[in-house]
Amino acid sequence: MIEVRNAGKWIQNGARRVEILKGIDLSIPAGQFVAIVGASGSGKSTLLGLLAGLDSPTSGEIWLDGAPIHNLAEAELAAVRGRKIGFVFQSYQLIQTLTALENVLLPYELNARGDGIAQARRLLDEVGLGERVDHYPVQLSGGEQQRVALARAFVVDPPIVMADEPTGNLDSTNGRLVLDLLLERNRRKGTTLVLVTHDPEIAARAGRKIVLKDGRIVEDTLAAPANAVGEDQMLTQNQERNG
C-alpha cells in the first residue's frame, strides 16, 4: 500500500543544508497498523507528511497504492490525497464556521459524487456525536472535535488513514476513545493505519513499530501474535539499521 525508496528530506539554510530525513526505505502492506515513534526532532511528522503527500521528498521515491506520488504536481497530489488518504491532525483542524456535519461532509463534496449526508450522519453517530451534528467546533470539547475529525477522515472510505499525534491534546479517557475508534476502523474495514505518537501505550497496541532517530529508521519491529509464547513480545521484522 505504501512504499518508500531511499527518501530524503532536507532544507537549505544559507550555506548550510539541514537534513531532516536520510535514506528512508519502508514498505507498508495493506491493512497494517504502524506506529512511528521517536524523540522530538527525529523526523516523525516529516515522514508522515511525505507518506501523506502533504510534502515532497528532496530525494528518493514514494509510492502509494502502486502509483508514484513523489513527482506529482500539486493538483494531482491533492486528488490522490482526497481519494486515498484520511488524515487526522493533533489540533483537529476543523473549520470553525462549519457545523460538525458540514466539516465531515467537506472531503466528500470535494472528492466524491452524490449526496454524502447519510454517510456523514452515520459516521457522526458511530463516533458518538449523532446528537451534535448541528454544533459548531466552539461548542464541542476537544475530544468531541477530534471525533468529528475522525468522521471527516473516514467519510470517503479511504484505504489509508494517517494520524499525527491524534491523542496528544486529549485527556486519557478521550485519548483511549479516539484510539479505539481508529483501531476499530482498521479491523473492520481493513484500513491501513499509520500513526505518529509519543505515547508508548499507543505504540504497544500497533501491529508494527518504527523508531526514528536523527532522521533515520533505527528499529522496525512487528508485534508478536496474541498467542505467542516467550518473554520477548516484539519480533524483529527488519534488522536494526544504523544502530
PyMOL commands that set and color helices and strands:
alter all, ss='L'
color gray80, all
select helices_A, chain A and resi 44-51+74-84+100-111+117-126+137-139+142-154+172-189+200-204
alter helices_A, ss='H'
color red, helices_A
select strands_A, chain A and resi 2-13+16-28+33-37+59-64+67-68+85-88+160-164+192-196+208-213+216-223+234-236
alter strands_A, ss='S'
color yellow, strands_A
deselect
rebuild
show_as cartoon
